[in-house]
Amino acid sequence: MNPWGSNPSAKRRDKLYIVAEILEIAKEGTLKTQVMYRANLSFTQLNEYLNFMLKIGLLEKVESNSREVYRATDKGLDFLQRYREINELLKRDDNGYKNDVKVPPPHLLKRN
């Protein structure tokens, strides 16, 4: 189940989407390989995201049954909730109807 709308497999996923996807997968705690397969990341990508998310406190690594388990922290769950709320705001117009307007890619939003 994809909590953010249509599956982006046909288009490029942005970094915030991938972070949110990892947090969704790790809400209850999960193994590294499960994150890799469920988020459809390469081993290199997986390690980059996990290291980044551990460093900024969105994930924690705990030992369970002699295995390393990754679990979303309170900060990570807060990020996930805010990410969902922002996505919903961008999908609806002032009357509450869904917009078909697509959000521009992040590189187009950068100021020079």
Jmol script that loads the backbone (N, CA, C; Angstrom):
load data "model"
ATOM      1  N   MET A   1       0.842  -1.189   0.000  1.00  0.00           N
ATOM      2  CA  MET A   1       0.000   0.000   0.000  1.00  0.00           C
ATOM      3  C   MET A   1       0.876   1.237   0.000  1.00  0.00           C
ATOM      4  N   ASN A   2       0.570   2.152  -0.881  1.00  0.00           N
ATOM      5  CA  ASN A   2       1.340   3.379  -1.003  1.00  0.00           C
ATOM      6  C   ASN A   2       0.546   4.539  -0.408  1.00  0.00           C
ATOM      7  N   PRO A   3       0.959   5.073   0.741  1.00  0.00           N
ATOM      8  CA  PRO A   3       0.180   6.112   1.402  1.00  0.00           C
ATOM      9  C   PRO A   3       0.275   7.482   0.747  1.00  0.00           C
ATOM     10  N   TRP A   4       1.049   7.633  -0.330  1.00  0.00           N
ATOM     11  CA  TRP A   4       1.232   8.951  -0.932  1.00  0.00           C
ATOM     12  C   TRP A   4       0.662   9.035  -2.328  1.00  0.00           C
ATOM     13  N   GLY A   5      -0.309   8.219  -2.660  1.00  0.00           N
ATOM     14  CA  GLY A   5      -0.906   8.311  -3.979  1.00  0.00           C
ATOM     15  C   GLY A   5      -0.380   7.246  -4.911  1.00  0.00           C
ATOM     16  N   SER A   6      -0.325   7.579  -6.183  1.00  0.00           N
ATOM     17  CA  SER A   6       0.056   6.591  -7.193  1.00  0.00           C
ATOM     18  C   SER A   6       1.504   6.170  -7.037  1.00  0.00           C
ATOM     19  N   ASN A   7       1.762   4.960  -7.470  1.00  0.00           N
ATOM     20  CA  ASN A   7       3.112   4.405  -7.382  1.00  0.00           C
ATOM     21  C   ASN A   7       4.020   5.121  -8.355  1.00  0.00           C
ATOM     22  N   PRO A   8       5.140   5.675  -7.889  1.00  0.00           N
ATOM     23  CA  PRO A   8       6.013   6.446  -8.768  1.00  0.00           C
ATOM     24  C   PRO A   8       6.989   5.582  -9.559  1.00  0.00           C
ATOM     25  N   SER A   9       6.767   4.268  -9.639  1.00  0.00           N
ATOM     26  CA  SER A   9       7.741   3.406 -10.291  1.00  0.00           C
ATOM     27  C   SER A   9       7.965   3.786 -11.748  1.00  0.00           C
ATOM     28  N   ALA A  10       6.956   4.380 -12.384  1.00  0.00           N
ATOM     29  CA  ALA A  10       7.101   4.773 -13.775  1.00  0.00           C
ATOM     30  C   ALA A  10       7.867   6.090 -13.915  1.00  0.00           C
ATOM     31  N   LYS A  11       8.031   6.825 -12.841  1.00  0.00           N
ATOM     32  CA  LYS A  11       8.762   8.083 -12.895  1.00  0.00           C
ATOM     33  C   LYS A  11       9.813   8.103 -11.799  1.00  0.00           C
ATOM     34  N   ARG A  12      10.687   9.045 -11.882  1.00  0.00           N
ATOM     35  CA  ARG A  12      11.777   9.166 -10.932  1.00  0.00           C
ATOM     36  C   ARG A  12      11.243   9.600  -9.570  1.00  0.00           C
ATOM     37  N   ARG A  13      11.710   8.932  -8.522  1.00  0.00           N
ATOM     38  CA  ARG A  13      11.301   9.299  -7.169  1.00  0.00           C
ATOM     39  C   ARG A  13      12.259  10.351  -6.635  1.00  0.00           C
ATOM     40  N   ASP A  14      11.732  11.344  -5.916  1.00  0.00           N
ATOM     41  CA  ASP A  14      12.632  12.323  -5.323  1.00  0.00           C
ATOM     42  C   ASP A  14      13.132  11.820  -3.967  1.00  0.00           C
ATOM     43  N   LYS A  15      14.120  12.499  -3.433  1.00  0.00           N
ATOM     44  CA  LYS A  15      14.771  12.037  -2.204  1.00  0.00           C
ATOM     45  C   LYS A  15      13.831  12.051  -1.009  1.00  0.00           C
ATOM     46  N   LEU A  16      12.987  13.063  -0.905  1.00  0.00           N
ATOM     47  CA  LEU A  16      12.050  13.115   0.223  1.00  0.00           C
ATOM     48  C   LEU A  16      11.064  11.960   0.158  1.00  0.00           C
ATOM     49  N   TYR A  17      10.629  11.612  -1.047  1.00  0.00           N
ATOM     50  CA  TYR A  17       9.726  10.471  -1.210  1.00  0.00           C
ATOM     51  C   TYR A  17      10.406   9.197  -0.716  1.00  0.00           C
ATOM     52  N   ILE A  18      11.659   8.998  -1.095  1.00  0.00           N
ATOM     53  CA  ILE A  18      12.392   7.790  -0.698  1.00  0.00           C
ATOM     54  C   ILE A  18      12.585   7.763   0.815  1.00  0.00           C
ATOM     55  N   VAL A  19      12.916   8.901   1.409  1.00  0.00           N
ATOM     56  CA  VAL A  19      13.058   8.978   2.869  1.00  0.00           C
ATOM     57  C   VAL A  19      11.737   8.593   3.533  1.00  0.00           C
ATOM     58  N   ALA A  20      10.632   9.148   3.034  1.00  0.00           N
ATOM     59  CA  ALA A  20       9.313   8.827   3.602  1.00  0.00           C
ATOM     60  C   ALA A  20       8.984   7.347   3.409  1.00  0.00           C
ATOM     61  N   GLU A  21       9.340   6.808   2.266  1.00  0.00           N
ATOM     62  CA  GLU A  21       9.082   5.393   1.998  1.00  0.00           C
ATOM     63  C   GLU A  21       9.862   4.502   2.971  1.00  0.00           C
ATOM     64  N   ILE A  22      11.113   4.827   3.216  1.00  0.00           N
ATOM     65  CA  ILE A  22      11.930   4.065   4.168  1.00  0.00           C
ATOM     66  C   ILE A  22      11.333   4.155   5.566  1.00  0.00           C
ATOM     67  N   LEU A  23      10.899   5.347   5.952  1.00  0.00           N
ATOM     68  CA  LEU A  23      10.282   5.515   7.277  1.00  0.00           C
ATOM     69  C   LEU A  23       9.007   4.694   7.403  1.00  0.00           C
ATOM     70  N   GLU A  24       8.218   4.656   6.348  1.00  0.00           N
ATOM     71  CA  GLU A  24       6.989   3.852   6.356  1.00  0.00           C
ATOM     72  C   GLU A  24       7.334   2.382   6.543  1.00  0.00           C
ATOM     73  N   ILE A  25       8.342   1.912   5.847  1.00  0.00           N
ATOM     74  CA  ILE A  25       8.772   0.515   5.940  1.00  0.00           C
ATOM     75  C   ILE A  25       9.306   0.207   7.345  1.00  0.00           C
ATOM     76  N   ALA A  26       9.987   1.185   7.949  1.00  0.00           N
ATOM     77  CA  ALA A  26      10.666   0.959   9.232  1.00  0.00           C
ATOM     78  C   ALA A  26       9.853   1.403  10.443  1.00  0.00           C
ATOM     79  N   LYS A  27       8.566   1.681  10.271  1.00  0.00           N
ATOM     80  CA  LYS A  27       7.759   2.148  11.410  1.00  0.00           C
ATOM     81  C   LYS A  27       7.805   1.182  12.582  1.00  0.00           C
ATOM     82  N   GLU A  28       7.687  -0.087  12.314  1.00  0.00           N
ATOM     83  CA  GLU A  28       7.665  -1.091  13.383  1.00  0.00           C
ATOM     84  C   GLU A  28       9.019  -1.764  13.582  1.00  0.00           C
ATOM     85  N   GLY A  29       9.980  -1.402  12.759  1.00  0.00           N
ATOM     86  CA  GLY A  29      11.292  -2.039  12.815  1.00  0.00           C
ATOM     87  C   GLY A  29      11.417  -3.078  11.717  1.00  0.00           C
ATOM     88  N   THR A  30      12.525  -3.064  11.009  1.00  0.00           N
ATOM     89  CA  THR A  30      12.713  -4.002   9.903  1.00  0.00           C
ATOM     90  C   THR A  30      14.197  -4.216   9.636  1.00  0.00           C
ATOM     91  N   LEU A  31      14.495  -5.281   8.947  1.00  0.00           N
ATOM     92  CA  LEU A  31      15.871  -5.595   8.586  1.00  0.00           C
ATOM     93  C   LEU A  31      16.303  -4.762   7.385  1.00  0.00           C
ATOM     94  N   LYS A  32      17.604  -4.568   7.272  1.00  0.00           N
ATOM     95  CA  LYS A  32      18.185  -3.780   6.196  1.00  0.00           C
ATOM     96  C   LYS A  32      17.784  -4.332   4.827  1.00  0.00           C
ATOM     97  N   THR A  33      17.834  -5.640   4.674  1.00  0.00           N
ATOM     98  CA  THR A  33      17.497  -6.234   3.375  1.00  0.00           C
ATOM     99  C   THR A  33      16.037  -5.987   3.012  1.00  0.00           C
ATOM    100  N   GLN A  34      15.155  -5.979   4.002  1.00  0.00           N
ATOM    101  CA  GLN A  34      13.750  -5.703   3.731  1.00  0.00           C
ATOM    102  C   GLN A  34      13.554  -4.273   3.244  1.00  0.00           C
ATOM    103  N   VAL A  35      14.286  -3.337   3.833  1.00  0.00           N
ATOM    104  CA  VAL A  35      14.213  -1.948   3.374  1.00  0.00           C
ATOM    105  C   VAL A  35      14.667  -1.883   1.921  1.00  0.00           C
ATOM    106  N   MET A  36      15.766  -2.541   1.611  1.00  0.00           N
ATOM    107  CA  MET A  36      16.331  -2.514   0.264  1.00  0.00           C
ATOM    108  C   MET A  36      15.328  -3.040  -0.758  1.00  0.00           C
ATOM    109  N   TYR A  37      14.730  -4.185  -0.483  1.00  0.00           N
ATOM    110  CA  TYR A  37      13.802  -4.782  -1.437  1.00  0.00           C
ATOM    111  C   TYR A  37      12.484  -4.032  -1.533  1.00  0.00           C
ATOM    112  N   ARG A  38      11.916  -3.655  -0.400  1.00  0.00           N
ATOM    113  CA  ARG A  38      10.608  -2.998  -0.416  1.00  0.00           C
ATOM    114  C   ARG A  38      10.675  -1.582  -0.971  1.00  0.00           C
ATOM    115  N   ALA A  39      11.811  -0.897  -0.767  1.00  0.00           N
ATOM    116  CA  ALA A  39      11.973   0.461  -1.297  1.00  0.00           C
ATOM    117  C   ALA A  39      12.607   0.449  -2.693  1.00  0.00           C
ATOM    118  N   ASN A  40      12.951  -0.741  -3.170  1.00  0.00           N
ATOM    119  CA  ASN A  40      13.548  -0.897  -4.489  1.00  0.00           C
ATOM    120  C   ASN A  40      14.799  -0.028  -4.660  1.00  0.00           C
ATOM    121  N   LEU A  41      15.745  -0.196  -3.732  1.00  0.00           N
ATOM    122  CA  LEU A  41      17.000   0.557  -3.755  1.00  0.00           C
ATOM    123  C   LEU A  41      18.163  -0.393  -3.990  1.00  0.00           C
ATOM    124  N   SER A  42      19.208   0.128  -4.617  1.00  0.00           N
ATOM    125  CA  SER A  42      20.433  -0.654  -4.738  1.00  0.00           C
ATOM    126  C   SER A  42      21.107  -0.685  -3.366  1.00  0.00           C
ATOM    127  N   PHE A  43      22.075  -1.576  -3.211  1.00  0.00           N
ATOM    128  CA  PHE A  43      22.791  -1.675  -1.940  1.00  0.00           C
ATOM    129  C   PHE A  43      23.494  -0.353  -1.609  1.00  0.00           C
ATOM    130  N   THR A  44      24.081   0.277  -2.616  1.00  0.00           N
ATOM    131  CA  THR A  44      24.776   1.555  -2.409  1.00  0.00           C
ATOM    132  C   THR A  44      23.791   2.642  -1.999  1.00  0.00           C
ATOM    133  N   GLN A  45      22.666   2.740  -2.717  1.00  0.00           N
ATOM    134  CA  GLN A  45      21.645   3.737  -2.366  1.00  0.00           C
ATOM    135  C   GLN A  45      21.124   3.502  -0.957  1.00  0.00           C
ATOM    136  N   LEU A  46      20.846   2.255  -0.639  1.00  0.00           N
ATOM    137  CA  LEU A  46      20.333   1.901   0.678  1.00  0.00           C
ATOM    138  C   LEU A  46      21.268   2.403   1.771  1.00  0.00           C
ATOM    139  N   ASN A  47      22.546   2.103   1.646  1.00  0.00           N
ATOM    140  CA  ASN A  47      23.515   2.521   2.659  1.00  0.00           C
ATOM    141  C   ASN A  47      23.600   4.035   2.782  1.00  0.00           C
ATOM    142  N   GLU A  48      23.536   4.747   1.654  1.00  0.00           N
ATOM    143  CA  GLU A  48      23.573   6.207   1.702  1.00  0.00           C
ATOM    144  C   GLU A  48      22.370   6.751   2.459  1.00  0.00           C
ATOM    145  N   TYR A  49      21.181   6.251   2.142  1.00  0.00           N
ATOM    146  CA  TYR A  49      19.972   6.723   2.824  1.00  0.00           C
ATOM    147  C   TYR A  49      19.978   6.346   4.297  1.00  0.00           C
ATOM    148  N   LEU A  50      20.318   5.105   4.620  1.00  0.00           N
ATOM    149  CA  LEU A  50      20.313   4.681   6.024  1.00  0.00           C
ATOM    150  C   LEU A  50      21.324   5.492   6.841  1.00  0.00           C
ATOM    151  N   ASN A  51      22.520   5.683   6.316  1.00  0.00           N
ATOM    152  CA  ASN A  51      23.536   6.464   7.038  1.00  0.00           C
ATOM    153  C   ASN A  51      23.061   7.894   7.265  1.00  0.00           C
ATOM    154  N   PHE A  52      22.492   8.502   6.234  1.00  0.00           N
ATOM    155  CA  PHE A  52      21.979   9.865   6.354  1.00  0.00           C
ATOM    156  C   PHE A  52      20.869   9.938   7.394  1.00  0.00           C
ATOM    157  N   MET A  53      19.927   9.004   7.312  1.00  0.00           N
ATOM    158  CA  MET A  53      18.777   9.032   8.208  1.00  0.00           C
ATOM    159  C   MET A  53      19.161   8.713   9.651  1.00  0.00           C
ATOM    160  N   LEU A  54      20.151   7.866   9.844  1.00  0.00           N
ATOM    161  CA  LEU A  54      20.660   7.599  11.195  1.00  0.00           C
ATOM    162  C   LEU A  54      21.347   8.844  11.745  1.00  0.00           C
ATOM    163  N   LYS A  55      22.125   9.495  10.903  1.00  0.00           N
ATOM    164  CA  LYS A  55      22.895  10.676  11.323  1.00  0.00           C
ATOM    165  C   LYS A  55      21.992  11.817  11.785  1.00  0.00           C
ATOM    166  N   ILE A  56      20.869  12.016  11.084  1.00  0.00           N
ATOM    167  CA  ILE A  56      19.989  13.136  11.454  1.00  0.00           C
ATOM    168  C   ILE A  56      18.860  12.717  12.397  1.00  0.00           C
ATOM    169  N   GLY A  57      18.858  11.454  12.794  1.00  0.00           N
ATOM    170  CA  GLY A  57      17.929  10.999  13.829  1.00  0.00           C
ATOM    171  C   GLY A  57      16.547  10.600  13.362  1.00  0.00           C
ATOM    172  N   LEU A  58      16.372  10.310  12.072  1.00  0.00           N
ATOM    173  CA  LEU A  58      15.071   9.845  11.600  1.00  0.00           C
ATOM    174  C   LEU A  58      14.897   8.350  11.838  1.00  0.00           C
ATOM    175  N   LEU A  59      16.016   7.634  11.877  1.00  0.00           N
ATOM    176  CA  LEU A  59      16.026   6.187  12.123  1.00  0.00           C
ATOM    177  C   LEU A  59      16.944   5.879  13.292  1.00  0.00           C
ATOM    178  N   GLU A  60      16.706   4.739  13.906  1.00  0.00           N
ATOM    179  CA  GLU A  60      17.629   4.206  14.897  1.00  0.00           C
ATOM    180  C   GLU A  60      17.914   2.758  14.533  1.00  0.00           C
ATOM    181  N   LYS A  61      19.097   2.302  14.909  1.00  0.00           N
ATOM    182  CA  LYS A  61      19.487   0.920  14.666  1.00  0.00           C
ATOM    183  C   LYS A  61      19.552   0.236  16.018  1.00  0.00           C
ATOM    184  N   VAL A  62      18.776  -0.826  16.172  1.00  0.00           N
ATOM    185  CA  VAL A  62      18.741  -1.565  17.427  1.00  0.00           C
ATOM    186  C   VAL A  62      19.017  -3.033  17.152  1.00  0.00           C
ATOM    187  N   GLU A  63      19.467  -3.741  18.176  1.00  0.00           N
ATOM    188  CA  GLU A  63      19.717  -5.168  18.020  1.00  0.00           C
ATOM    189  C   GLU A  63      18.513  -5.943  18.552  1.00  0.00           C
ATOM    190  N   SER A  64      18.047  -6.884  17.735  1.00  0.00           N
ATOM    191  CA  SER A  64      16.925  -7.730  18.113  1.00  0.00           C
ATOM    192  C   SER A  64      17.224  -9.146  17.639  1.00  0.00           C
ATOM    193  N   ASN A  65      17.271 -10.084  18.580  1.00  0.00           N
ATOM    194  CA  ASN A  65      17.605 -11.475  18.247  1.00  0.00           C
ATOM    195  C   ASN A  65      18.912 -11.579  17.471  1.00  0.00           C
ATOM    196  N   SER A  66      19.920 -10.852  17.923  1.00  0.00           N
ATOM    197  CA  SER A  66      21.258 -10.827  17.313  1.00  0.00           C
ATOM    198  C   SER A  66      21.255 -10.303  15.876  1.00  0.00           C
ATOM    199  N   ARG A  67      20.258  -9.513  15.522  1.00  0.00           N
ATOM    200  CA  ARG A  67      20.186  -8.921  14.184  1.00  0.00           C
ATOM    201  C   ARG A  67      19.994  -7.421  14.319  1.00  0.00           C
ATOM    202  N   GLU A  68      20.548  -6.679  13.346  1.00  0.00           N
ATOM    203  CA  GLU A  68      20.372  -5.231  13.331  1.00  0.00           C
ATOM    204  C   GLU A  68      19.020  -4.887  12.712  1.00  0.00           C
ATOM    205  N   VAL A  69      18.220  -4.169  13.472  1.00  0.00           N
ATOM    206  CA  VAL A  69      16.890  -3.762  13.033  1.00  0.00           C
ATOM    207  C   VAL A  69      16.860  -2.240  12.952  1.00  0.00           C
ATOM    208  N   TYR A  70      16.287  -1.725  11.870  1.00  0.00           N
ATOM    209  CA  TYR A  70      16.135  -0.282  11.687  1.00  0.00           C
ATOM    210  C   TYR A  70      14.704   0.082  12.006  1.00  0.00           C
ATOM    211  N   ARG A  71      14.558   1.145  12.816  1.00  0.00           N
ATOM    212  CA  ARG A  71      13.229   1.559  13.262  1.00  0.00           C
ATOM    213  C   ARG A  71      13.134   3.078  13.194  1.00  0.00           C
ATOM    214  N   ALA A  72      11.989   3.565  12.748  1.00  0.00           N
ATOM    215  CA  ALA A  72      11.743   5.006  12.704  1.00  0.00           C
ATOM    216  C   ALA A  72      11.703   5.553  14.126  1.00  0.00           C
ATOM    217  N   THR A  73      12.365   6.680  14.335  1.00  0.00           N
ATOM    218  CA  THR A  73      12.336   7.359  15.633  1.00  0.00           C
ATOM    219  C   THR A  73      11.085   8.237  15.705  1.00  0.00           C
ATOM    220  N   ASP A  74      10.857   8.851  16.853  1.00  0.00           N
ATOM    221  CA  ASP A  74       9.751   9.804  16.972  1.00  0.00           C
ATOM    222  C   ASP A  74       9.927  10.941  15.969  1.00  0.00           C
ATOM    223  N   LYS A  75      11.162  11.393  15.811  1.00  0.00           N
ATOM    224  CA  LYS A  75      11.452  12.446  14.829  1.00  0.00           C
ATOM    225  C   LYS A  75      11.122  11.953  13.418  1.00  0.00           C
ATOM    226  N   GLY A  76      11.443  10.707  13.113  1.00  0.00           N
ATOM    227  CA  GLY A  76      11.140  10.127  11.815  1.00  0.00           C
ATOM    228  C   GLY A  76       9.641  10.011  11.574  1.00  0.00           C
ATOM    229  N   LEU A  77       8.907   9.601  12.586  1.00  0.00           N
ATOM    230  CA  LEU A  77       7.449   9.495  12.472  1.00  0.00           C
ATOM    231  C   LEU A  77       6.814  10.871  12.300  1.00  0.00           C
ATOM    232  N   ASP A  78       7.380  11.885  12.970  1.00  0.00           N
ATOM    233  CA  ASP A  78       6.911  13.258  12.809  1.00  0.00           C
ATOM    234  C   ASP A  78       7.153  13.726  11.370  1.00  0.00           C
ATOM    235  N   PHE A  79       8.342  13.429  10.836  1.00  0.00           N
ATOM    236  CA  PHE A  79       8.655  13.761   9.449  1.00  0.00           C
ATOM    237  C   PHE A  79       7.638  13.109   8.515  1.00  0.00           C
ATOM    238  N   LEU A  80       7.363  11.829   8.735  1.00  0.00           N
ATOM    239  CA  LEU A  80       6.443  11.074   7.887  1.00  0.00           C
ATOM    240  C   LEU A  80       5.048  11.699   7.908  1.00  0.00           C
ATOM    241  N   GLN A  81       4.565  12.070   9.079  1.00  0.00           N
ATOM    242  CA  GLN A  81       3.249  12.706   9.196  1.00  0.00           C
ATOM    243  C   GLN A  81       3.221  14.040   8.455  1.00  0.00           C
ATOM    244  N   ARG A  82       4.255  14.849   8.631  1.00  0.00           N
ATOM    245  CA  ARG A  82       4.295  16.154   7.960  1.00  0.00           C
ATOM    246  C   ARG A  82       4.415  15.993   6.451  1.00  0.00           C
ATOM    247  N   TYR A  83       5.164  15.001   6.016  1.00  0.00           N
ATOM    248  CA  TYR A  83       5.305  14.717   4.593  1.00  0.00           C
ATOM    249  C   TYR A  83       3.936  14.391   3.990  1.00  0.00           C
ATOM    250  N   ARG A  84       3.167  13.548   4.672  1.00  0.00           N
ATOM    251  CA  ARG A  84       1.821  13.191   4.197  1.00  0.00           C
ATOM    252  C   ARG A  84       0.919  14.427   4.128  1.00  0.00           C
ATOM    253  N   GLU A  85       0.984  15.270   5.166  1.00  0.00           N
ATOM    254  CA  GLU A  85       0.141  16.464   5.209  1.00  0.00           C
ATOM    255  C   GLU A  85       0.470  17.416   4.063  1.00  0.00           C
ATOM    256  N   ILE A  86       1.744  17.614   3.804  1.00  0.00           N
ATOM    257  CA  ILE A  86       2.155  18.503   2.708  1.00  0.00           C
ATOM    258  C   ILE A  86       1.699  17.925   1.374  1.00  0.00           C
ATOM    259  N   ASN A  87       1.853  16.628   1.197  1.00  0.00           N
ATOM    260  CA  ASN A  87       1.393  15.986  -0.042  1.00  0.00           C
ATOM    261  C   ASN A  87      -0.100  16.199  -0.234  1.00  0.00           C
ATOM    262  N   GLU A  88      -0.877  16.061   0.835  1.00  0.00           N
ATOM    263  CA  GLU A  88      -2.322  16.268   0.741  1.00  0.00           C
ATOM    264  C   GLU A  88      -2.653  17.708   0.375  1.00  0.00           C
ATOM    265  N   LEU A  89      -1.946  18.666   0.977  1.00  0.00           N
ATOM    266  CA  LEU A  89      -2.186  20.079   0.658  1.00  0.00           C
ATOM    267  C   LEU A  89      -1.916  20.363  -0.815  1.00  0.00           C
ATOM    268  N   LEU A  90      -0.885  19.756  -1.352  1.00  0.00           N
ATOM    269  CA  LEU A  90      -0.524  19.992  -2.746  1.00  0.00           C
ATOM    270  C   LEU A  90      -1.495  19.322  -3.714  1.00  0.00           C
ATOM    271  N   LYS A  91      -2.205  18.318  -3.258  1.00  0.00           N
ATOM    272  CA  LYS A  91      -3.136  17.584  -4.115  1.00  0.00           C
ATOM    273  C   LYS A  91      -4.505  18.239  -4.194  1.00  0.00           C
ATOM    274  N   ARG A  92      -4.848  19.153  -3.288  1.00  0.00           N
ATOM    275  CA  ARG A  92      -6.212  19.694  -3.206  1.00  0.00           C
ATOM    276  C   ARG A  92      -6.235  21.195  -3.502  1.00  0.00           C
ATOM    277  N   ASP A  93      -7.335  21.635  -4.098  1.00  0.00           N
ATOM    278  CA  ASP A  93      -7.510  23.071  -4.312  1.00  0.00           C
ATOM    279  C   ASP A  93      -8.264  23.672  -3.123  1.00  0.00           C
ATOM    280  N   ASP A  94      -8.619  24.936  -3.200  1.00  0.00           N
ATOM    281  CA  ASP A  94      -9.274  25.626  -2.084  1.00  0.00           C
ATOM    282  C   ASP A  94     -10.642  25.043  -1.733  1.00  0.00           C
ATOM    283  N   ASN A  95     -11.278  24.367  -2.679  1.00  0.00           N
ATOM    284  CA  ASN A  95     -12.597  23.778  -2.432  1.00  0.00           C
ATOM    285  C   ASN A  95     -12.506  22.320  -2.000  1.00  0.00           C
ATOM    286  N   GLY A  96     -11.303  21.807  -1.825  1.00  0.00           N
ATOM    287  CA  GLY A  96     -11.137  20.433  -1.382  1.00  0.00           C
ATOM    288  C   GLY A  96     -11.116  19.410  -2.502  1.00  0.00           C
ATOM    289  N   TYR A  97     -11.126  19.879  -3.751  1.00  0.00           N
ATOM    290  CA  TYR A  97     -11.098  18.950  -4.874  1.00  0.00           C
ATOM    291  C   TYR A  97      -9.664  18.618  -5.253  1.00  0.00           C
ATOM    292  N   LYS A  98      -9.483  17.386  -5.700  1.00  0.00           N
ATOM    293  CA  LYS A  98      -8.137  16.975  -6.093  1.00  0.00           C
ATOM    294  C   LYS A  98      -7.700  17.725  -7.341  1.00  0.00           C
ATOM    295  N   ASN A  99      -6.467  18.201  -7.304  1.00  0.00           N
ATOM    296  CA  ASN A  99      -5.858  18.842  -8.462  1.00  0.00           C
ATOM    297  C   ASN A  99      -5.103  17.815  -9.282  1.00  0.00           C
ATOM    298  N   ASP A 100      -5.081  18.023 -10.567  1.00  0.00           N
ATOM    299  CA  ASP A 100      -4.255  17.195 -11.429  1.00  0.00           C
ATOM    300  C   ASP A 100      -2.924  17.880 -11.706  1.00  0.00           C
ATOM    301  N   VAL A 101      -2.685  18.995 -11.018  1.00  0.00           N
ATOM    302  CA  VAL A 101      -1.452  19.737 -11.207  1.00  0.00           C
ATOM    303  C   VAL A 101      -0.307  18.985 -10.546  1.00  0.00           C
ATOM    304  N   LYS A 102       0.744  18.831 -11.280  1.00  0.00           N
ATOM    305  CA  LYS A 102       1.913  18.147 -10.745  1.00  0.00           C
ATOM    306  C   LYS A 102       2.850  19.170 -10.114  1.00  0.00           C
ATOM    307  N   VAL A 103       3.485  18.786  -9.030  1.00  0.00           N
ATOM    308  CA  VAL A 103       4.443  19.652  -8.357  1.00  0.00           C
ATOM    309  C   VAL A 103       5.734  19.649  -9.172  1.00  0.00           C
ATOM    310  N   PRO A 104       6.332  20.815  -9.396  1.00  0.00           N
ATOM    311  CA  PRO A 104       7.566  20.838 -10.174  1.00  0.00           C
ATOM    312  C   PRO A 104       8.682  20.089  -9.462  1.00  0.00           C
ATOM    313  N   PRO A 105       9.595  19.511 -10.229  1.00  0.00           N
ATOM    314  CA  PRO A 105      10.715  18.806  -9.606  1.00  0.00           C
ATOM    315  C   PRO A 105      11.554  19.774  -8.775  1.00  0.00           C
ATOM    316  N   PRO A 106      12.184  19.276  -7.701  1.00  0.00           N
ATOM    317  CA  PRO A 106      12.931  20.134  -6.782  1.00  0.00           C
ATOM    318  C   PRO A 106      13.992  21.009  -7.454  1.00  0.00           C
ATOM    319  N   HIS A 107      14.655  20.508  -8.495  1.00  0.00           N
ATOM    320  CA  HIS A 107      15.726  21.300  -9.115  1.00  0.00           C
ATOM    321  C   HIS A 107      15.172  22.549  -9.792  1.00  0.00           C
ATOM    322  N   LEU A 108      13.900  22.555 -10.146  1.00  0.00           N
ATOM    323  CA  LEU A 108      13.303  23.735 -10.750  1.00  0.00           C
ATOM    324  C   LEU A 108      12.889  24.780  -9.719  1.00  0.00           C
ATOM    325  N   LEU A 109      12.826  24.359  -8.468  1.00  0.00           N
ATOM    326  CA  LEU A 109      12.422  25.271  -7.404  1.00  0.00           C
ATOM    327  C   LEU A 109      13.591  26.013  -6.782  1.00  0.00           C
ATOM    328  N   LYS A 110      14.811  25.613  -7.138  1.00  0.00           N
ATOM    329  CA  LYS A 110      15.999  26.270  -6.573  1.00  0.00           C
ATOM    330  C   LYS A 110      16.125  27.694  -7.094  1.00  0.00           C
ATOM    331  N   ARG A 111      16.504  28.573  -6.219  1.00  0.00           N
ATOM    332  CA  ARG A 111      16.739  29.956  -6.625  1.00  0.00           C
ATOM    333  C   ARG A 111      18.192  30.115  -7.027  1.00  0.00           C
ATOM    334  N   ASN A 112      18.423  30.945  -8.026  1.00  0.00           N
ATOM    335  CA  ASN A 112      19.808  31.158  -8.494  1.00  0.00           C
ATOM    336  C   ASN A 112      20.535  32.130  -7.620  1.00  0.00           C
TER     337      ASN A 112
END
end "model"
wireframe off; spacefill off
backbone 0.3
color backbone group
